[in-house]
């Protein structure tokens, strides 16, 4: 009986390792845009980020899966004494609109670089194929936000490869700071 249990546990760990390897997307070399450094998936096609504050967008060939990085310096747009949570920021900028998206789970914590933020998993209808949207956002200080958005055909699944992808990208982010430790 112990042999069967050990064999089952061993087989489960091999299957889990294989699934993680299949879902893993290798990131490319760091990209530097202003004071922000990040990595995007290797061998994905760069497409023009034509919707500021987007600074980079890539798409996986043949799948419809895309990643967009946003860096938004919106100081001066709000009174100095107003600070936004990441969810408020995303709603203000229209990156997460409850009227257009079905939010599938409450926001969960995620770090963007060393900054705490939120991860929102949502979906919207697009013809016959739903599209899942994963959005991670951190407001670094009043007036500066970093957002990573992954869009992909389909609905989220347990051990979703897109969640692994967005976490890998957010872990790769580094923000240069001034001598007082504030993002510049």
C-alpha positions as CSV (number, residue, x, y, z in Angstrom):
1,X,0.0,0.0,0.0
2,X,2.9,2.4,0.8
3,X,4.4,1.7,-2.5
4,X,1.2,2.6,-4.3
5,X,0.9,5.8,-2.3
6,X,4.6,6.7,-3.0
7,X,4.1,5.9,-6.7
8,X,1.0,8.1,-6.9
9,X,2.6,11.0,-5.2
10,X,5.7,10.7,-7.4
11,X,3.6,10.5,-10.6
12,X,1.5,13.6,-9.5
13,X,4.7,15.6,-8.9
14,X,6.1,14.6,-12.4
15,X,2.8,15.6,-14.0
16,X,2.8,18.9,-12.0
17,X,6.4,19.7,-13.1
18,X,5.5,18.9,-16.7
19,X,2.4,21.2,-16.7
20,X,4.5,24.0,-15.2
21,X,7.2,23.5,-17.9
22,X,4.6,23.6,-20.7
23,X,2.9,26.7,-19.3
24,X,6.2,28.5,-18.7
25,X,7.0,31.4,-21.1
26,X,10.6,32.4,-21.3
27,X,11.2,36.1,-20.8
28,X,13.6,38.1,-23.0
29,X,16.4,40.5,-22.1
30,X,15.4,43.5,-19.8
31,X,14.0,46.5,-21.7
32,X,14.6,50.0,-20.3
33,X,12.0,52.7,-20.9
34,X,12.8,55.9,-18.9
35,X,13.2,54.8,-15.3
36,X,11.4,51.5,-15.8
37,X,13.1,48.2,-16.6
38,X,11.0,45.1,-17.4
39,X,11.1,41.9,-19.4
40,X,8.6,40.6,-21.9
41,X,8.1,37.2,-23.4
42,X,11.0,36.1,-25.7
43,X,10.1,35.7,-29.4
44,X,6.8,37.5,-29.2
45,X,6.1,40.1,-31.8
46,X,6.3,43.7,-30.8
47,X,3.3,45.8,-31.9
48,X,3.1,49.5,-31.6
49,X,1.8,50.7,-28.2
50,X,-0.5,53.3,-29.7
51,X,-2.7,53.9,-26.6
52,X,-0.8,56.0,-24.1
53,X,0.1,55.5,-21.3
54,X,1.1,52.1,-22.9
55,X,4.8,51.9,-23.3
56,X,5.2,48.4,-24.8
57,X,2.9,45.8,-26.3
58,X,3.8,42.3,-27.6
59,X,1.7,39.5,-29.1
60,X,2.4,35.8,-29.2
61,X,2.4,34.7,-32.9
62,X,-0.7,32.8,-33.9
63,X,-2.5,32.8,-30.5
64,X,-4.1,36.2,-30.0
65,X,-2.4,36.4,-26.6
66,X,-0.9,39.8,-25.8
67,X,0.9,41.7,-23.0
68,X,0.8,45.5,-22.6
69,X,2.9,47.5,-20.1
70,X,1.6,50.9,-19.0
71,X,3.5,53.6,-17.1
72,X,1.3,56.5,-16.2
73,X,2.6,59.7,-14.6
74,X,-0.6,61.5,-13.9
75,X,0.7,63.9,-11.3
76,X,-1.1,67.2,-11.7
77,X,-4.4,65.6,-13.0
78,X,-5.7,65.2,-9.4
79,X,-5.4,67.4,-6.4
80,X,-2.2,66.7,-4.4
81,X,-4.1,65.4,-1.4
82,X,-5.9,62.7,-3.4
83,X,-4.4,59.3,-3.7
84,X,-5.9,56.4,-5.6
85,X,-5.9,52.7,-4.8
86,X,-4.9,50.5,-7.8
87,X,-8.5,49.5,-8.4
88,X,-9.6,53.2,-8.4
89,X,-6.8,54.0,-10.8
90,X,-7.8,51.2,-13.2
91,X,-11.4,52.3,-13.1
92,X,-10.4,56.0,-13.7
93,X,-8.3,55.1,-16.7
94,X,-10.9,52.6,-18.1
95,X,-8.5,49.6,-17.9
96,X,-11.0,47.7,-15.8
97,X,-14.6,48.7,-16.5
98,X,-17.2,46.6,-14.6
99,X,-19.8,47.6,-17.3
100,X,-17.7,45.9,-20.0
101,X,-15.9,43.2,-18.1
102,X,-17.1,40.3,-16.0
103,X,-14.8,40.4,-12.9
104,X,-14.3,36.7,-12.1
105,X,-12.7,37.0,-8.7
106,X,-12.0,39.7,-6.0
107,X,-8.7,41.5,-6.6
108,X,-5.8,39.6,-5.2
109,X,-2.4,40.9,-4.0
110,X,0.5,41.0,-6.4
111,X,3.9,42.8,-6.3
112,X,5.0,44.9,-9.2
113,X,8.7,45.0,-8.7
114,X,8.9,45.7,-5.0
115,X,5.6,47.6,-4.9
116,X,2.3,46.1,-3.6
117,X,-0.5,46.1,-6.1
118,X,-3.6,44.1,-7.1
119,X,-4.3,41.5,-9.7
120,X,-7.8,41.4,-11.3
121,X,-9.0,38.5,-13.4
122,X,-11.9,39.3,-15.8
123,X,-13.4,38.2,-19.1
124,X,-15.5,39.7,-21.8
125,X,-17.4,38.3,-24.7
126,X,-15.9,38.6,-28.2
127,X,-18.0,36.8,-30.7
128,X,-18.1,33.1,-29.9
129,X,-14.8,33.2,-28.0
130,X,-14.6,34.8,-24.6
131,X,-11.4,36.8,-23.9
132,X,-9.8,36.7,-20.4
133,X,-8.1,39.8,-19.1
134,X,-5.6,39.8,-16.3
135,X,-4.6,43.2,-15.0
136,X,-1.9,43.9,-12.4
137,X,-1.5,47.4,-11.1
138,X,0.4,49.3,-8.5
139,X,0.2,53.0,-7.6
140,X,3.7,53.9,-6.6
141,X,2.9,57.2,-5.1
142,X,0.2,59.7,-5.8
143,X,0.3,60.3,-9.5
144,X,2.4,57.3,-10.8
145,X,1.0,53.9,-11.7
146,X,2.4,50.8,-13.4
147,X,0.0,48.3,-15.0
148,X,0.6,45.0,-16.8
149,X,-2.3,43.6,-18.8
150,X,-2.5,40.1,-20.4
151,X,-5.3,39.3,-22.8
152,X,-5.9,35.8,-24.2
153,X,-8.7,33.9,-25.8
154,X,-10.6,31.7,-23.5
155,X,-11.5,31.6,-19.8
156,X,-9.2,31.3,-16.8
157,X,-8.3,27.8,-15.6
158,X,-6.7,26.4,-12.5
159,X,-2.9,26.9,-12.8
160,X,-3.6,29.3,-15.6
161,X,-0.5,30.0,-17.7
162,X,-1.5,33.6,-18.1
163,X,-1.5,34.1,-14.4
164,X,2.0,32.6,-14.3
165,X,3.0,34.9,-17.2
166,X,1.8,38.1,-15.5
167,X,3.5,37.2,-12.3
168,X,6.8,36.5,-14.1
169,X,6.6,39.9,-15.8
170,X,5.6,41.8,-12.7
171,X,8.5,40.2,-10.8
172,X,10.9,41.4,-13.6
173,X,10.0,45.1,-13.1
174,X,12.4,47.5,-11.6
175,X,11.9,51.2,-11.0
176,X,14.8,53.7,-10.7
177,X,14.4,55.9,-7.7
178,X,15.8,59.3,-6.7
179,X,18.1,59.6,-3.6
180,X,15.1,59.8,-1.3
181,X,13.9,56.4,-2.6
182,X,10.9,57.8,-4.5
183,X,10.2,56.7,-8.1
184,X,11.3,59.3,-10.7
